[in-house]
Amino acid sequence: MAPRFTWPALLCAIALASCPSLARAGDVPTGWDTLSTAHFTFRYDPRAGSRVKPIAQDAEKALVPILATLGIEDIDPIEVRVARNTTEMASVKPGDPPPSWATGLAMRPQRILLVSLTATDGAHPTDANLIFLHEVVHMAEWDATGGRSLPIWFSEGLAINMSGEYSFERNQVLISAALRGGLLPLSRLSSSYPGDGTEVNVAYAQSADIVKFLDDAYGPGLISRLLSRVRRGDAFEPALESLAGRSMRQIQDEWMDQLDVWYRWIPSITGGATLWVLIAFILVVVYVKRRRQARKILERWEAEEAERQRQMQELLMEHWDPATVPRLSDDRSHVYHEGNSHTLH
């Protein structure tokens, strides 16, 4: 027997089939806007336009120093899918879902970048421009090495430094780890990061600081020369050792020595209590600043929504005709509509 359809079920099926926001997983909804630059094609929900457009306007300018540092002249085009939240980001990601903690992702072979405008808690806006730049560095690094892999500590440290993410909070994490002997060996950070939340934070902070140390200690152009050697087929560690004139053990020891200068001598000079009071004060300042930035973004969203509501109200008023609105008689026994009287029973 053929299945029996009811009108509600049929209408629901039609609505689901025609709804652009319920596209197949991994596809961009048909209602999304597109904004293209020389290297990037931004795809986004129209409601997110006020946050996406400034990023797109600065994208080409921001790409220039990245290419210069990596030692390449150009990169292949990239599609940037900007989602309003991490749930939407997962829905427009081809293949497996992104990690639950991710607010950005670089799909290198597919030439797709994913960016969420909202943090994983669903309540706070992200710094979408920093996320975008971080993922662009990953994509450009892929081009600079011809798709050859790099140690995770180097790849993440490079992206953090070049996107401008290196923050006081990460430096404070590094200070704490150094003082308690909680730093991680580079060999442990080559193929994966720890699963523990505290150690993950140390891994990111440590990676950023080591890459900065390499760039400062072994001369300008080290990074571009290193990536060029990897591109031609050299293994990462021998290439780095050759360029730096040091073994990996010596490189890590020299990095640790400069940490000793900053994180052991300075507390002994200023007094540990004074240092940590200063750190706590700066953290409060940073927290307040970020709260204000988040509040400004939320206020802008609310203002934009209010403006849309106002425009919709004006549109409705333009087409509203009082004569077409049904009205009751004084005794509520009749309804007058379009010039006719109807008796209520």
N, C-alpha and C positions, 0 to 999 in steps of 0.2 A: 504494500500500500504506500502511495506517495505521501511524504510528510505534509502535515497540515500547517499552513501559515496563517497567523492572525494579523490583522491590520497593525497593531502595535509592534509586533515582531518585525513585520516588513518595513515599517517606518524606521525602526531602530537600525535595521541592516543598511537601509539607504543612507541614514545619517552617518553611520560608521564608515561606510565606503567613501563618502564624499568629504569627510573631515580631513583637512590637510595636516593637522597636527598629529594624526594617528598613522603616519606613514610607516612603511616597513622599517624594522629596526636597522639602524645604520644609515638610513637615508635622511637627507635634509628635507624637511617639510616644504611643500610647494609654495606656501605663503611667506617664506623667508625672503629677506632682501639680499641683494648682492652688491658689493662695493669692491672694485678692483683697482690695484695700483700696478706698478711695473712688475713686481715679484709676487704679490699677494692677491688672493681673491677671498674677501671676507664674506661669510655667509652667516646671517643672524636673523632672529625674530625682530620685526619692525619696532616692537616695544623696547628693544635694547639699543636702538639706534644712537641715542644720546651718549652712550658709553662706548660704543664701538667706533663711531666716526672719528673721535680724537686719536684713537690708537692707529687707525688706518692712515690718518693724515700725517702722522709722524713716522710711520713704519719704514719708508724708504730712507729717510734721514738716519734713523737708528741703525739700519742695516750696514751703513758705510763703515763705521769703526769695527763692527764685528768681522766683516770681510777682510779688513786691513790686518787685524790682529791674527786671524787664522791664515792669512797669506794666500787668499784666493780672490779672483777678480769678480766672480759671479756665482749665483746659485740658480738651480732650477726653480720654476714657479711652485708656489705653495698655496694650498687651500686652507683657510683658517675658519674653523667652525666655532663660533662664539655662542655658548649656551647661557641661559639665564641662571641655571643652577646645575648641580652635579647630576641630578636625575635626568635633566634634559641633555646634558653632555653625554651620559651613557646611552641615551636613545639615538644619538646621531653618530655614535662611534661604530665603524664597521668591525665585525668580528666580536671577540670576547669583550665583556664589560671592562671598563677601566678599574684600577684599584679603588677601594672605597675611600681612601684618604686623598685621592688625586683631585686637584683643581685645574690641572693642565697636563697635556700629553703630546708628545711628538711621535707620529707614526711615520717614521723615516722613509721606508720603501714606498708607502702609499702617497707621500707628499701631503699629508694632512696634519694640521695642528688643531688641538682641542683646547678651549679655554672656557672656564666657568666664571661667571660674574658674581657668584655667591659662594661662600665658603661651605665646607661639608656639613656644618651645623645648620645650614639652611636659613640662617638669620643675618649673617654679616657679609657685606660686600667684600670681594677680594680686590687686590691691586692687580687688575686685569692686565695692565700694561707691562708690569714686571713679569707676570706669568707668560705673556706673549713673547717677550724678549728672551726669557729663559729657554722656551721651547724653540725659538728661532735659532739660538746658539746651538742647540742640539742638532737641529736640521742642517745648519751650515757646517758644523763639525763633521757630520756624516758625508757631506759633499767634499770637504777638505781632505778626508781620508779615503775617498773612493768607496765608502761603505764598510771600511774595515773597523773592527771593534776597538774600543779603548777601555782601560780600567775604569770602573764606575767612579772611583774617587777623583780621577782626573776629569772625566766628562762632567760630573756634577759640580766640581770645584770651578771648572771653566765657565759653566753656565751661570753659576751664582755670581761670580766676579764680573763677568761681562754684561750681565743684565742689570747690575747695580743693586743686587739684593743683599750684598754683604752688610749685615746690620749689627748694631750694638748687641742685640739679643744673642746672635750667634757668637759674637766675641765673648760674651759673658758665659755662654755654655762652654766655650773652649777654655776660658780661665778656670772655671770650676773643675773641669775634667783634668786639666794639667795639675792643679793644686792637690787633687785627691788621687792622682796616679791613674786616672781612668781613660787615658788616650788609647787609641786602637792602632795596631800595626797595619801598615799599608797593605800587606799581603792579605789581610782579612777583608779589606775594602775593595779588592780588585774585581771580583765577580758578583758580589751581592752586598747588600747592607744588612745590619742586624735587624731582627724582628722586634726587639725590645724598644719601647718608645724613647727612653732616655738615651740609649746607645745610638739610636737613629739620629737624634739631634746632635750628638757628639760627632757622628760620622759626617754629617753635612757640614758642620762648623769646621771640622778638621780638614775635610777635603778642600773647602774654600780657602783656608789659610795656607795649606801646602801649595796649592796652585799659585796663589799670590806670592809665596816665598820663591817658587821656581822662577817666576817672571822677574822678581826683584833681584834675586841673588846671582843668576847666571846669564844676565845680559838681555837686552831687548832683542826680539826676534826669535827667542828660544822656542816659543809655542808654535810659530809658523814653520820653523825648520823641523821641529819634531813631527808635526802633522804631515809635512811633506815626505819625510822618511817613512812614516807609517803608510802613506799612500803608495809609495813605490814598493812596499812589501816588507819593510823591516819590522821586526817585533818591537813593541813599545818600550820595554825596559832596556834592552841593549841600545836602542836609539837614544833614549834619554841619558843613559850612562855615558855614551860617546859624546854627546853634545855638552853635558855638564862636566865631563872629566871626573866623574865621581861614580862610585857604585851606589846601588839603591840603598844599601845600608848606610853609606856615608851621607847620602842626601837626607835620609830621615834623621840621622844623628845631628846634622847641621841645622835642620829645621827645629829639632828638639833643643839645641843649644840656644837658638834665638828665642825660643819660648821660655827657657830658663831666665834669660835676661829680663823679659817682660813680666813673667808671672811668678818668679821667685824673689828677684832682687827688688822690684818695685814695691811689693807688699812689705818687705822688711824695712824699706826706707820710709814709706809713708805710714806704715802701721797697718796691720791687717784690718782692724776695725774701721779705720778711716776709708780704706779702699772699698770695703763692702758697703759702707754707708753711701759712698759716692755712686757705686754701682746701683744700689737700690733707688737712689734719687733719680738717676738717669732713666732707669727702667720705668719709674712712675711718669716721668716727663714723656717718654716714648709712648706709653700706654694712653695717656691723656690725648696726645696728638693724634693717635690712630683712632681713638673713639670719636674725636671731633671730625676727622676725615670721613669716618663711616656715617656719622650723623648727617653731614652735609650731603653725602650721596643719597641717603634715605630721604632727606628733605627735598632733594631735587626730583627724586622719583615721585614723591607725593604731589609736588607742584605740577609735574607733567601729567599725572593722572587727573588732577583737578582741572587742568586746562582741557584735557580730552573730554571730561564730563561737561564742561562749560560749552565747548563747541557742539557736542551732541545735543545739549539742551537748546542752543540757538537754532540748530537745524530742525529740531522738532517744532519749535515755536514758529519758524518760518512757514511750516506746512500745516499748522494747527488752525482749524476753522471752528470757532465756537458754535456755529450754526449746525455743525454735524455731530455735536456732542449730545447724546440723549439726556433729557431732563424730566424730572418728576413734576406732576402738577402739585399744587399746594396741598390737596387732600390725599395725595399719593395714590390716586385711583387710576391715573393715566400717565403714560410716557409719551413725550413728544420727541420724534426723531425724523429728521429730513422733511419737515413740513407736515408729517402725519401724526395723528393721535392714536395711541394704542391703549386699549383698556386692560388693566391688570386684573387678573382673576386669582 
